[in-house]
Amino acid sequence: YRLGHRNKNRVWDNNSIPFVIDSKLDQYRSLIKSAHDHISNKTCVVFKERTDEPDYVSYHIGNG
C-alpha cells in the first residue's frame, strides 16, 4: 500500500489529506473519522481537518 502514485503532481502534500464534513453529516462524523484512522493505520496517508488548503476532500450530501 505504501508505494502509491509515482507522479508527484498528483499526490497530497506530506501525504496529508485535508477534509471538511458538512454539518448535515454530523451524525456520521465519528464513522468518517474511524474510516480515516483505518486507512491511516494501513497506509502513509494522514487525514486532517481543513484550514485554508485550496485542495481538500468534502463530505456532503448530493452530487460532486
PDBQT receptor file of N, H, CA, C and O in Angstrom, charges set to zero:
ATOM      1  N   TYR A   1       0.802  -1.204   0.000  1.00  0.00    +0.000 N 
ATOM      2  CA  TYR A   1       0.000   0.000   0.000  1.00  0.00    +0.000 C 
ATOM      3  C   TYR A   1       0.844   1.268   0.000  1.00  0.00    +0.000 C 
ATOM      4  O   TYR A   1       0.341   2.331  -0.366  1.00  0.00    +0.000 OA
ATOM      5  N   ARG A   2       2.064   1.195   0.383  1.00  0.00    +0.000 N 
ATOM      6  H   ARG A   2       2.473   0.332   0.680  1.00  0.00    +0.000 HD
ATOM      7  CA  ARG A   2       2.854   2.405   0.588  1.00  0.00    +0.000 C 
ATOM      8  C   ARG A   2       3.613   2.869  -0.650  1.00  0.00    +0.000 C 
ATOM      9  O   ARG A   2       4.247   3.924  -0.610  1.00  0.00    +0.000 OA
ATOM     10  N   LEU A   3       3.570   2.124  -1.739  1.00  0.00    +0.000 N 
ATOM     11  H   LEU A   3       3.054   1.267  -1.771  1.00  0.00    +0.000 HD
ATOM     12  CA  LEU A   3       4.268   2.560  -2.945  1.00  0.00    +0.000 C 
ATOM     13  C   LEU A   3       3.559   3.742  -3.595  1.00  0.00    +0.000 C 
ATOM     14  O   LEU A   3       4.208   4.692  -4.035  1.00  0.00    +0.000 OA
ATOM     15  N   GLY A   4       2.259   3.689  -3.654  1.00  0.00    +0.000 N 
ATOM     16  H   GLY A   4       1.733   2.918  -3.297  1.00  0.00    +0.000 HD
ATOM     17  CA  GLY A   4       1.453   4.821  -4.099  1.00  0.00    +0.000 C 
ATOM     18  C   GLY A   4       1.701   5.286  -5.515  1.00  0.00    +0.000 C 
ATOM     19  O   GLY A   4       2.299   4.581  -6.327  1.00  0.00    +0.000 OA
ATOM     20  N   HIS A   5       1.237   6.467  -5.790  1.00  0.00    +0.000 N 
ATOM     21  H   HIS A   5       0.752   7.040  -5.129  1.00  0.00    +0.000 HD
ATOM     22  CA  HIS A   5       1.299   7.083  -7.108  1.00  0.00    +0.000 C 
ATOM     23  C   HIS A   5       2.684   7.665  -7.332  1.00  0.00    +0.000 C 
ATOM     24  O   HIS A   5       3.241   8.299  -6.436  1.00  0.00    +0.000 OA
ATOM     25  N   ARG A   6       3.234   7.463  -8.493  1.00  0.00    +0.000 N 
ATOM     26  H   ARG A   6       2.781   6.948  -9.221  1.00  0.00    +0.000 HD
ATOM     27  CA  ARG A   6       4.591   7.922  -8.771  1.00  0.00    +0.000 C 
ATOM     28  C   ARG A   6       4.641   9.340  -9.338  1.00  0.00    +0.000 C 
ATOM     29  O   ARG A   6       5.710   9.951  -9.334  1.00  0.00    +0.000 OA
ATOM     30  N   ASN A   7       3.542   9.876  -9.817  1.00  0.00    +0.000 N 
ATOM     31  H   ASN A   7       2.674   9.380  -9.820  1.00  0.00    +0.000 HD
ATOM     32  CA  ASN A   7       3.508  11.240 -10.348  1.00  0.00    +0.000 C 
ATOM     33  C   ASN A   7       3.373  12.211  -9.182  1.00  0.00    +0.000 C 
ATOM     34  O   ASN A   7       2.310  12.303  -8.568  1.00  0.00    +0.000 OA
ATOM     35  N   LYS A   8       4.439  12.930  -8.879  1.00  0.00    +0.000 N 
ATOM     36  H   LYS A   8       5.303  12.856  -9.378  1.00  0.00    +0.000 HD
ATOM     37  CA  LYS A   8       4.463  13.816  -7.704  1.00  0.00    +0.000 C 
ATOM     38  C   LYS A   8       3.470  14.971  -7.812  1.00  0.00    +0.000 C 
ATOM     39  O   LYS A   8       3.156  15.605  -6.805  1.00  0.00    +0.000 OA
ATOM     40  N   ASN A   9       2.974  15.254  -9.009  1.00  0.00    +0.000 N 
ATOM     41  H   ASN A   9       3.229  14.739  -9.827  1.00  0.00    +0.000 HD
ATOM     42  CA  ASN A   9       1.973  16.315  -9.171  1.00  0.00    +0.000 C 
ATOM     43  C   ASN A   9       0.580  15.849  -8.779  1.00  0.00    +0.000 C 
ATOM     44  O   ASN A   9      -0.352  16.650  -8.714  1.00  0.00    +0.000 OA
ATOM     45  N   ARG A  10       0.437  14.559  -8.518  1.00  0.00    +0.000 N 
ATOM     46  H   ARG A  10       1.195  13.908  -8.571  1.00  0.00    +0.000 HD
ATOM     47  CA  ARG A  10      -0.876  14.007  -8.216  1.00  0.00    +0.000 C 
ATOM     48  C   ARG A  10      -0.954  13.410  -6.821  1.00  0.00    +0.000 C 
ATOM     49  O   ARG A  10      -1.718  12.475  -6.580  1.00  0.00    +0.000 OA
ATOM     50  N   VAL A  11      -0.173  13.944  -5.916  1.00  0.00    +0.000 N 
ATOM     51  H   VAL A  11       0.447  14.704  -6.112  1.00  0.00    +0.000 HD
ATOM     52  CA  VAL A  11      -0.198  13.460  -4.537  1.00  0.00    +0.000 C 
ATOM     53  C   VAL A  11      -0.484  14.622  -3.592  1.00  0.00    +0.000 C 
ATOM     54  O   VAL A  11      -0.285  15.784  -3.946  1.00  0.00    +0.000 OA
ATOM     55  N   TRP A  12      -0.943  14.306  -2.412  1.00  0.00    +0.000 N 
ATOM     56  H   TRP A  12      -1.104  13.362  -2.124  1.00  0.00    +0.000 HD
ATOM     57  CA  TRP A  12      -1.209  15.318  -1.392  1.00  0.00    +0.000 C 
ATOM     58  C   TRP A  12       0.108  15.710  -0.735  1.00  0.00    +0.000 C 
ATOM     59  O   TRP A  12       0.978  14.864  -0.526  1.00  0.00    +0.000 OA
ATOM     60  N   ASP A  13       0.255  16.991  -0.411  1.00  0.00    +0.000 N 
ATOM     61  H   ASP A  13      -0.451  17.678  -0.581  1.00  0.00    +0.000 HD
ATOM     62  CA  ASP A  13       1.458  17.449   0.286  1.00  0.00    +0.000 C 
ATOM     63  C   ASP A  13       1.626  16.694   1.599  1.00  0.00    +0.000 C 
ATOM     64  O   ASP A  13       0.687  16.594   2.388  1.00  0.00    +0.000 OA
ATOM     65  N   ASN A  14       2.816  16.167   1.828  1.00  0.00    +0.000 N 
ATOM     66  H   ASN A  14       3.578  16.248   1.186  1.00  0.00    +0.000 HD
ATOM     67  CA  ASN A  14       3.145  15.448   3.065  1.00  0.00    +0.000 C 
ATOM     68  C   ASN A  14       2.210  14.274   3.339  1.00  0.00    +0.000 C 
ATOM     69  O   ASN A  14       2.053  13.865   4.489  1.00  0.00    +0.000 OA
ATOM     70  N   ASN A  15       1.589  13.727   2.293  1.00  0.00    +0.000 N 
ATOM     71  H   ASN A  15       1.717  14.059   1.358  1.00  0.00    +0.000 HD
ATOM     72  CA  ASN A  15       0.637  12.609   2.436  1.00  0.00    +0.000 C 
ATOM     73  C   ASN A  15      -0.511  12.966   3.366  1.00  0.00    +0.000 C 
ATOM     74  O   ASN A  15      -1.131  12.082   3.958  1.00  0.00    +0.000 OA
ATOM     75  N   SER A  16      -0.794  14.238   3.495  1.00  0.00    +0.000 N 
ATOM     76  H   SER A  16      -0.291  14.956   3.013  1.00  0.00    +0.000 HD
ATOM     77  CA  SER A  16      -1.836  14.727   4.393  1.00  0.00    +0.000 C 
ATOM     78  C   SER A  16      -3.032  15.210   3.573  1.00  0.00    +0.000 C 
ATOM     79  O   SER A  16      -2.894  16.078   2.711  1.00  0.00    +0.000 OA
ATOM     80  N   ILE A  17      -4.201  14.642   3.849  1.00  0.00    +0.000 N 
ATOM     81  H   ILE A  17      -4.313  13.937   4.550  1.00  0.00    +0.000 HD
ATOM     82  CA  ILE A  17      -5.405  14.978   3.099  1.00  0.00    +0.000 C 
ATOM     83  C   ILE A  17      -6.322  15.838   3.962  1.00  0.00    +0.000 C 
ATOM     84  O   ILE A  17      -6.895  15.352   4.937  1.00  0.00    +0.000 OA
ATOM     85  N   PRO A  18      -6.461  17.114   3.608  1.00  0.00    +0.000 N 
ATOM     86  CA  PRO A  18      -7.387  17.970   4.346  1.00  0.00    +0.000 C 
ATOM     87  C   PRO A  18      -8.833  17.601   3.985  1.00  0.00    +0.000 C 
ATOM     88  O   PRO A  18      -9.118  17.215   2.851  1.00  0.00    +0.000 OA
ATOM     89  N   PHE A  19      -9.728  17.722   4.953  1.00  0.00    +0.000 N 
ATOM     90  H   PHE A  19      -9.496  18.035   5.874  1.00  0.00    +0.000 HD
ATOM     91  CA  PHE A  19     -11.124  17.380   4.683  1.00  0.00    +0.000 C 
ATOM     92  C   PHE A  19     -12.063  18.284   5.464  1.00  0.00    +0.000 C 
ATOM     93  O   PHE A  19     -11.693  18.882   6.474  1.00  0.00    +0.000 OA
ATOM     94  N   VAL A  20     -13.291  18.363   4.963  1.00  0.00    +0.000 N 
ATOM     95  H   VAL A  20     -13.592  17.877   4.143  1.00  0.00    +0.000 HD
ATOM     96  CA  VAL A  20     -14.380  19.032   5.675  1.00  0.00    +0.000 C 
ATOM     97  C   VAL A  20     -15.581  18.096   5.647  1.00  0.00    +0.000 C 
ATOM     98  O   VAL A  20     -15.785  17.355   4.685  1.00  0.00    +0.000 OA
ATOM     99  N   ILE A  21     -16.366  18.142   6.707  1.00  0.00    +0.000 N 
ATOM    100  H   ILE A  21     -16.200  18.744   7.488  1.00  0.00    +0.000 HD
ATOM    101  CA  ILE A  21     -17.588  17.343   6.794  1.00  0.00    +0.000 C 
ATOM    102  C   ILE A  21     -18.749  18.307   6.955  1.00  0.00    +0.000 C 
ATOM    103  O   ILE A  21     -18.790  19.082   7.910  1.00  0.00    +0.000 OA
ATOM    104  N   ASP A  22     -19.687  18.263   6.028  1.00  0.00    +0.000 N 
ATOM    105  H   ASP A  22     -19.653  17.633   5.251  1.00  0.00    +0.000 HD
ATOM    106  CA  ASP A  22     -20.863  19.122   6.086  1.00  0.00    +0.000 C 
ATOM    107  C   ASP A  22     -21.617  18.874   7.395  1.00  0.00    +0.000 C 
ATOM    108  O   ASP A  22     -21.702  17.737   7.860  1.00  0.00    +0.000 OA
ATOM    109  N   SER A  23     -22.151  19.921   7.976  1.00  0.00    +0.000 N 
ATOM    110  H   SER A  23     -22.082  20.845   7.599  1.00  0.00    +0.000 HD
ATOM    111  CA  SER A  23     -22.859  19.801   9.259  1.00  0.00    +0.000 C 
ATOM    112  C   SER A  23     -24.068  18.872   9.164  1.00  0.00    +0.000 C 
ATOM    113  O   SER A  23     -24.512  18.332  10.177  1.00  0.00    +0.000 OA
ATOM    114  N   LYS A  24     -24.604  18.680   7.957  1.00  0.00    +0.000 N 
ATOM    115  H   LYS A  24     -24.243  19.118   7.134  1.00  0.00    +0.000 HD
ATOM    116  CA  LYS A  24     -25.725  17.746   7.788  1.00  0.00    +0.000 C 
ATOM    117  C   LYS A  24     -25.291  16.299   8.010  1.00  0.00    +0.000 C 
ATOM    118  O   LYS A  24     -26.127  15.403   8.131  1.00  0.00    +0.000 OA
ATOM    119  N   LEU A  25     -23.983  16.078   8.062  1.00  0.00    +0.000 N 
ATOM    120  H   LEU A  25     -23.303  16.806   7.963  1.00  0.00    +0.000 HD
ATOM    121  CA  LEU A  25     -23.451  14.735   8.278  1.00  0.00    +0.000 C 
ATOM    122  C   LEU A  25     -22.865  14.558   9.670  1.00  0.00    +0.000 C 
ATOM    123  O   LEU A  25     -22.113  13.613   9.908  1.00  0.00    +0.000 OA
ATOM    124  N   ASP A  26     -23.197  15.446  10.585  1.00  0.00    +0.000 N 
ATOM    125  H   ASP A  26     -23.808  16.214  10.391  1.00  0.00    +0.000 HD
ATOM    126  CA  ASP A  26     -22.647  15.364  11.942  1.00  0.00    +0.000 C 
ATOM    127  C   ASP A  26     -22.864  14.000  12.587  1.00  0.00    +0.000 C 
ATOM    128  O   ASP A  26     -22.019  13.534  13.350  1.00  0.00    +0.000 OA
ATOM    129  N   GLN A  27     -23.985  13.361  12.287  1.00  0.00    +0.000 N 
ATOM    130  H   GLN A  27     -24.672  13.740  11.667  1.00  0.00    +0.000 HD
ATOM    131  CA  GLN A  27     -24.254  12.052  12.884  1.00  0.00    +0.000 C 
ATOM    132  C   GLN A  27     -23.282  10.980  12.384  1.00  0.00    +0.000 C 
ATOM    133  O   GLN A  27     -23.158   9.920  12.999  1.00  0.00    +0.000 OA
ATOM    134  N   TYR A  28     -22.590  11.254  11.264  1.00  0.00    +0.000 N 
ATOM    135  H   TYR A  28     -22.692  12.115  10.765  1.00  0.00    +0.000 HD
ATOM    136  CA  TYR A  28     -21.633  10.303  10.701  1.00  0.00    +0.000 C 
ATOM    137  C   TYR A  28     -20.180  10.701  10.956  1.00  0.00    +0.000 C 
ATOM    138  O   TYR A  28     -19.262  10.006  10.522  1.00  0.00    +0.000 OA
ATOM    139  N   ARG A  29     -19.969  11.804  11.649  1.00  0.00    +0.000 N 
ATOM    140  H   ARG A  29     -20.715  12.370  12.002  1.00  0.00    +0.000 HD
ATOM    141  CA  ARG A  29     -18.618  12.327  11.857  1.00  0.00    +0.000 C 
ATOM    142  C   ARG A  29     -17.687  11.273  12.484  1.00  0.00    +0.000 C 
ATOM    143  O   ARG A  29     -16.567  11.086  12.008  1.00  0.00    +0.000 OA
ATOM    144  N   SER A  30     -18.124  10.601  13.520  1.00  0.00    +0.000 N 
ATOM    145  H   SER A  30     -19.034  10.753  13.907  1.00  0.00    +0.000 HD
ATOM    146  CA  SER A  30     -17.246   9.615  14.172  1.00  0.00    +0.000 C 
ATOM    147  C   SER A  30     -16.988   8.420  13.253  1.00  0.00    +0.000 C 
ATOM    148  O   SER A  30     -15.900   7.845  13.284  1.00  0.00    +0.000 OA
ATOM    149  N   LEU A  31     -17.961   8.043  12.446  1.00  0.00    +0.000 N 
ATOM    150  H   LEU A  31     -18.845   8.510  12.421  1.00  0.00    +0.000 HD
ATOM    151  CA  LEU A  31     -17.780   6.944  11.499  1.00  0.00    +0.000 C 
ATOM    152  C   LEU A  31     -16.751   7.325  10.427  1.00  0.00    +0.000 C 
ATOM    153  O   LEU A  31     -15.893   6.517  10.074  1.00  0.00    +0.000 OA
ATOM    154  N   ILE A  32     -16.839   8.545   9.917  1.00  0.00    +0.000 N 
ATOM    155  H   ILE A  32     -17.536   9.202  10.204  1.00  0.00    +0.000 HD
ATOM    156  CA  ILE A  32     -15.883   9.023   8.915  1.00  0.00    +0.000 C 
ATOM    157  C   ILE A  32     -14.479   9.064   9.508  1.00  0.00    +0.000 C 
ATOM    158  O   ILE A  32     -13.518   8.631   8.873  1.00  0.00    +0.000 OA
ATOM    159  N   LYS A  33     -14.365   9.583  10.718  1.00  0.00    +0.000 N 
ATOM    160  H   LYS A  33     -15.146   9.935  11.234  1.00  0.00    +0.000 HD
ATOM    161  CA  LYS A  33     -13.046   9.657  11.352  1.00  0.00    +0.000 C 
ATOM    162  C   LYS A  33     -12.492   8.259  11.647  1.00  0.00    +0.000 C 
ATOM    163  O   LYS A  33     -11.282   8.047  11.578  1.00  0.00    +0.000 OA
ATOM    164  N   SER A  34     -13.353   7.326  11.969  1.00  0.00    +0.000 N 
ATOM    165  H   SER A  34     -14.336   7.498  12.026  1.00  0.00    +0.000 HD
ATOM    166  CA  SER A  34     -12.921   5.945  12.184  1.00  0.00    +0.000 C 
ATOM    167  C   SER A  34     -12.389   5.349  10.877  1.00  0.00    +0.000 C 
ATOM    168  O   SER A  34     -11.391   4.628  10.880  1.00  0.00    +0.000 OA
ATOM    169  N   ALA A  35     -13.054   5.650   9.773  1.00  0.00    +0.000 N 
ATOM    170  H   ALA A  35     -13.864   6.235   9.771  1.00  0.00    +0.000 HD
ATOM    171  CA  ALA A  35     -12.582   5.192   8.461  1.00  0.00    +0.000 C 
ATOM    172  C   ALA A  35     -11.232   5.827   8.136  1.00  0.00    +0.000 C 
ATOM    173  O   ALA A  35     -10.343   5.161   7.605  1.00  0.00    +0.000 OA
ATOM    174  N   HIS A  36     -11.075   7.113   8.454  1.00  0.00    +0.000 N 
ATOM    175  H   HIS A  36     -11.797   7.654   8.886  1.00  0.00    +0.000 HD
ATOM    176  CA  HIS A  36      -9.784   7.785   8.258  1.00  0.00    +0.000 C 
ATOM    177  C   HIS A  36      -8.693   7.062   9.046  1.00  0.00    +0.000 C 
ATOM    178  O   HIS A  36      -7.615   6.796   8.514  1.00  0.00    +0.000 OA
ATOM    179  N   ASP A  37      -8.968   6.747  10.297  1.00  0.00    +0.000 N 
ATOM    180  H   ASP A  37      -9.843   6.964  10.729  1.00  0.00    +0.000 HD
ATOM    181  CA  ASP A  37      -7.989   6.057  11.146  1.00  0.00    +0.000 C 
ATOM    182  C   ASP A  37      -7.613   4.698  10.555  1.00  0.00    +0.000 C 
ATOM    183  O   ASP A  37      -6.444   4.312  10.549  1.00  0.00    +0.000 OA
ATOM    184  N   HIS A  38      -8.613   3.988  10.066  1.00  0.00    +0.000 N 
ATOM    185  H   HIS A  38      -9.563   4.302  10.071  1.00  0.00    +0.000 HD
ATOM    186  CA  HIS A  38      -8.369   2.672   9.469  1.00  0.00    +0.000 C 
ATOM    187  C   HIS A  38      -7.427   2.803   8.267  1.00  0.00    +0.000 C 
ATOM    188  O   HIS A  38      -6.473   2.036   8.138  1.00  0.00    +0.000 OA
ATOM    189  N   ILE A  39      -7.695   3.768   7.399  1.00  0.00    +0.000 N 
ATOM    190  H   ILE A  39      -8.471   4.391   7.505  1.00  0.00    +0.000 HD
ATOM    191  CA  ILE A  39      -6.846   3.993   6.222  1.00  0.00    +0.000 C 
ATOM    192  C   ILE A  39      -5.445   4.412   6.653  1.00  0.00    +0.000 C 
ATOM    193  O   ILE A  39      -4.454   3.902   6.131  1.00  0.00    +0.000 OA
ATOM    194  N   SER A  40      -5.361   5.335   7.600  1.00  0.00    +0.000 N 
ATOM    195  H   SER A  40      -6.166   5.750   8.024  1.00  0.00    +0.000 HD
ATOM    196  CA  SER A  40      -4.058   5.838   8.060  1.00  0.00    +0.000 C 
ATOM    197  C   SER A  40      -3.212   4.738   8.689  1.00  0.00    +0.000 C 
ATOM    198  O   SER A  40      -1.989   4.740   8.549  1.00  0.00    +0.000 OA
ATOM    199  N   ASN A  41      -3.855   3.799   9.382  1.00  0.00    +0.000 N 
ATOM    200  H   ASN A  41      -4.848   3.798   9.495  1.00  0.00    +0.000 HD
ATOM    201  CA  ASN A  41      -3.122   2.706  10.023  1.00  0.00    +0.000 C 
ATOM    202  C   ASN A  41      -2.537   1.718   9.016  1.00  0.00    +0.000 C 
ATOM    203  O   ASN A  41      -1.599   0.989   9.339  1.00  0.00    +0.000 OA
ATOM    204  N   LYS A  42      -3.081   1.689   7.803  1.00  0.00    +0.000 N 
ATOM    205  H   LYS A  42      -3.842   2.281   7.541  1.00  0.00    +0.000 HD
ATOM    206  CA  LYS A  42      -2.630   0.732   6.794  1.00  0.00    +0.000 C 
ATOM    207  C   LYS A  42      -1.846   1.380   5.660  1.00  0.00    +0.000 C 
ATOM    208  O   LYS A  42      -1.355   0.683   4.772  1.00  0.00    +0.000 OA
ATOM    209  N   THR A  43      -1.722   2.695   5.678  1.00  0.00    +0.000 N 
ATOM    210  H   THR A  43      -2.121   3.262   6.400  1.00  0.00    +0.000 HD
ATOM    211  CA  THR A  43      -1.027   3.426   4.618  1.00  0.00    +0.000 C 
ATOM    212  C   THR A  43      -0.200   4.552   5.237  1.00  0.00    +0.000 C 
ATOM    213  O   THR A  43      -0.130   4.687   6.459  1.00  0.00    +0.000 OA
ATOM    214  N   CYS A  44       0.417   5.347   4.386  1.00  0.00    +0.000 N 
ATOM    215  H   CYS A  44       0.360   5.237   3.394  1.00  0.00    +0.000 HD
ATOM    216  CA  CYS A  44       1.172   6.513   4.870  1.00  0.00    +0.000 C 
ATOM    217  C   CYS A  44       0.338   7.789   4.758  1.00  0.00    +0.000 C 
ATOM    218  O   CYS A  44       0.874   8.890   4.881  1.00  0.00    +0.000 OA
ATOM    219  N   VAL A  45      -0.955   7.650   4.528  1.00  0.00    +0.000 N 
ATOM    220  H   VAL A  45      -1.390   6.755   4.428  1.00  0.00    +0.000 HD
ATOM    221  CA  VAL A  45      -1.860   8.790   4.372  1.00  0.00    +0.000 C 
ATOM    222  C   VAL A  45      -2.387   9.226   5.735  1.00  0.00    +0.000 C 
ATOM    223  O   VAL A  45      -2.723   8.398   6.581  1.00  0.00    +0.000 OA
ATOM    224  N   VAL A  46      -2.452  10.539   5.932  1.00  0.00    +0.000 N 
ATOM    225  H   VAL A  46      -2.180  11.213   5.245  1.00  0.00    +0.000 HD
ATOM    226  CA  VAL A  46      -2.990  11.111   7.167  1.00  0.00    +0.000 C 
ATOM    227  C   VAL A  46      -4.100  12.084   6.788  1.00  0.00    +0.000 C 
ATOM    228  O   VAL A  46      -3.951  12.866   5.849  1.00  0.00    +0.000 OA
ATOM    229  N   PHE A  47      -5.202  12.036   7.511  1.00  0.00    +0.000 N 
ATOM    230  H   PHE A  47      -5.323  11.401   8.274  1.00  0.00    +0.000 HD
ATOM    231  CA  PHE A  47      -6.308  12.968   7.285  1.00  0.00    +0.000 C 
ATOM    232  C   PHE A  47      -6.266  14.054   8.347  1.00  0.00    +0.000 C 
ATOM    233  O   PHE A  47      -5.982  13.778   9.513  1.00  0.00    +0.000 OA
ATOM    234  N   LYS A  48      -6.550  15.290   7.946  1.00  0.00    +0.000 N 
ATOM    235  H   LYS A  48      -6.781  15.514   6.999  1.00  0.00    +0.000 HD
ATOM    236  CA  LYS A  48      -6.593  16.393   8.907  1.00  0.00    +0.000 C 
ATOM    237  C   LYS A  48      -7.710  17.341   8.513  1.00  0.00    +0.000 C 
ATOM    238  O   LYS A  48      -8.009  17.510   7.331  1.00  0.00    +0.000 OA
ATOM    239  N   GLU A  49      -8.319  17.955   9.507  1.00  0.00    +0.000 N 
ATOM    240  H   GLU A  49      -8.076  17.819  10.467  1.00  0.00    +0.000 HD
ATOM    241  CA  GLU A  49      -9.387  18.919   9.228  1.00  0.00    +0.000 C 
ATOM    242  C   GLU A  49      -8.807  20.082   8.437  1.00  0.00    +0.000 C 
ATOM    243  O   GLU A  49      -7.713  20.564   8.732  1.00  0.00    +0.000 OA
ATOM    244  N   ARG A  50      -9.544  20.524   7.439  1.00  0.00    +0.000 N 
ATOM    245  H   ARG A  50     -10.433  20.133   7.200  1.00  0.00    +0.000 HD
ATOM    246  CA  ARG A  50      -9.087  21.596   6.562  1.00  0.00    +0.000 C 
ATOM    247  C   ARG A  50      -9.004  22.915   7.320  1.00  0.00    +0.000 C 
ATOM    248  O   ARG A  50      -9.852  23.230   8.154  1.00  0.00    +0.000 OA
ATOM    249  N   THR A  51      -7.968  23.669   7.009  1.00  0.00    +0.000 N 
ATOM    250  H   THR A  51      -7.279  23.413   6.331  1.00  0.00    +0.000 HD
ATOM    251  CA  THR A  51      -7.869  25.045   7.499  1.00  0.00    +0.000 C 
ATOM    252  C   THR A  51      -8.101  25.974   6.314  1.00  0.00    +0.000 C 
ATOM    253  O   THR A  51      -9.210  26.473   6.124  1.00  0.00    +0.000 OA
ATOM    254  N   ASP A  52      -7.060  26.208   5.513  1.00  0.00    +0.000 N 
ATOM    255  H   ASP A  52      -6.159  25.802   5.666  1.00  0.00    +0.000 HD
ATOM    256  CA  ASP A  52      -7.226  27.086   4.352  1.00  0.00    +0.000 C 
ATOM    257  C   ASP A  52      -6.674  26.470   3.067  1.00  0.00    +0.000 C 
ATOM    258  O   ASP A  52      -6.423  27.187   2.099  1.00  0.00    +0.000 OA
ATOM    259  N   GLU A  53      -6.485  25.164   3.047  1.00  0.00    +0.000 N 
ATOM    260  H   GLU A  53      -6.690  24.581   3.833  1.00  0.00    +0.000 HD
ATOM    261  CA  GLU A  53      -5.935  24.495   1.875  1.00  0.00    +0.000 C 
ATOM    262  C   GLU A  53      -6.887  24.629   0.679  1.00  0.00    +0.000 C 
ATOM    263  O   GLU A  53      -8.097  24.471   0.835  1.00  0.00    +0.000 OA
ATOM    264  N   PRO A  54      -6.346  24.920  -0.515  1.00  0.00    +0.000 N 
ATOM    265  CA  PRO A  54      -7.203  25.069  -1.695  1.00  0.00    +0.000 C 
ATOM    266  C   PRO A  54      -7.742  23.730  -2.202  1.00  0.00    +0.000 C 
ATOM    267  O   PRO A  54      -8.814  23.688  -2.804  1.00  0.00    +0.000 OA
ATOM    268  N   ASP A  55      -7.021  22.649  -1.968  1.00  0.00    +0.000 N 
ATOM    269  H   ASP A  55      -6.149  22.683  -1.479  1.00  0.00    +0.000 HD
ATOM    270  CA  ASP A  55      -7.449  21.315  -2.390  1.00  0.00    +0.000 C 
ATOM    271  C   ASP A  55      -7.782  20.500  -1.151  1.00  0.00    +0.000 C 
ATOM    272  O   ASP A  55      -6.988  20.426  -0.213  1.00  0.00    +0.000 OA
ATOM    273  N   TYR A  56      -8.961  19.889  -1.151  1.00  0.00    +0.000 N 
ATOM    274  H   TYR A  56      -9.607  19.949  -1.913  1.00  0.00    +0.000 HD
ATOM    275  CA  TYR A  56      -9.402  19.135   0.016  1.00  0.00    +0.000 C 
ATOM    276  C   TYR A  56     -10.541  18.203  -0.366  1.00  0.00    +0.000 C 
ATOM    277  O   TYR A  56     -11.133  18.331  -1.438  1.00  0.00    +0.000 OA
ATOM    278  N   VAL A  57     -10.837  17.274   0.515  1.00  0.00    +0.000 N 
ATOM    279  H   VAL A  57     -10.356  17.170   1.385  1.00  0.00    +0.000 HD
ATOM    280  CA  VAL A  57     -11.959  16.357   0.350  1.00  0.00    +0.000 C 
ATOM    281  C   VAL A  57     -13.141  16.937   1.107  1.00  0.00    +0.000 C 
ATOM    282  O   VAL A  57     -13.008  17.386   2.246  1.00  0.00    +0.000 OA
ATOM    283  N   SER A  58     -14.296  16.923   0.463  1.00  0.00    +0.000 N 
ATOM    284  H   SER A  58     -14.405  16.559  -0.462  1.00  0.00    +0.000 HD
ATOM    285  CA  SER A  58     -15.515  17.440   1.088  1.00  0.00    +0.000 C 
ATOM    286  C   SER A  58     -16.545  16.323   1.188  1.00  0.00    +0.000 C 
ATOM    287  O   SER A  58     -16.925  15.721   0.183  1.00  0.00    +0.000 OA
ATOM    288  N   TYR A  59     -16.992  16.054   2.408  1.00  0.00    +0.000 N 
ATOM    289  H   TYR A  59     -16.683  16.542   3.225  1.00  0.00    +0.000 HD
ATOM    290  CA  TYR A  59     -18.064  15.083   2.627  1.00  0.00    +0.000 C 
ATOM    291  C   TYR A  59     -19.365  15.862   2.717  1.00  0.00    +0.000 C 
ATOM    292  O   TYR A  59     -19.538  16.708   3.594  1.00  0.00    +0.000 OA
ATOM    293  N   HIS A  60     -20.277  15.565   1.799  1.00  0.00    +0.000 N 
ATOM    294  H   HIS A  60     -20.136  14.878   1.086  1.00  0.00    +0.000 HD
ATOM    295  CA  HIS A  60     -21.561  16.261   1.796  1.00  0.00    +0.000 C 
ATOM    296  C   HIS A  60     -22.609  15.388   1.122  1.00  0.00    +0.000 C 
ATOM    297  O   HIS A  60     -22.282  14.412   0.446  1.00  0.00    +0.000 OA
ATOM    298  N   ILE A  61     -23.846  15.746   1.311  1.00  0.00    +0.000 N 
ATOM    299  H   ILE A  61     -24.111  16.539   1.860  1.00  0.00    +0.000 HD
ATOM    300  CA  ILE A  61     -24.952  15.043   0.671  1.00  0.00    +0.000 C 
ATOM    301  C   ILE A  61     -25.188  15.693  -0.684  1.00  0.00    +0.000 C 
ATOM    302  O   ILE A  61     -25.287  16.917  -0.782  1.00  0.00    +0.000 OA
ATOM    303  N   GLY A  62     -25.278  14.880  -1.720  1.00  0.00    +0.000 N 
ATOM    304  H   GLY A  62     -25.198  13.887  -1.640  1.00  0.00    +0.000 HD
ATOM    305  CA  GLY A  62     -25.541  15.422  -3.053  1.00  0.00    +0.000 C 
ATOM    306  C   GLY A  62     -24.513  14.957  -4.064  1.00  0.00    +0.000 C 
ATOM    307  O   GLY A  62     -23.756  14.019  -3.815  1.00  0.00    +0.000 OA
ATOM    308  N   ASN A  63     -24.494  15.613  -5.187  1.00  0.00    +0.000 N 
ATOM    309  H   ASN A  63     -25.109  16.375  -5.389  1.00  0.00    +0.000 HD
ATOM    310  CA  ASN A  63     -23.578  15.272  -6.277  1.00  0.00    +0.000 C 
ATOM    311  C   ASN A  63     -22.329  16.127  -6.213  1.00  0.00    +0.000 C 
ATOM    312  O   ASN A  63     -22.353  17.255  -5.722  1.00  0.00    +0.000 OA
ATOM    313  N   GLY A  64     -21.235  15.572  -6.719  1.00  0.00    +0.000 N 
ATOM    314  H   GLY A  64     -21.216  14.656  -7.118  1.00  0.00    +0.000 HD
ATOM    315  CA  GLY A  64     -19.994  16.342  -6.834  1.00  0.00    +0.000 C 
ATOM    316  C   GLY A  64     -19.133  16.143  -5.707  1.00  0.00    +0.000 C 
ATOM    317  O   GLY A  64     -18.047  16.720  -5.650  1.00  0.00    +0.000 OA
TER     318      GLY A  64
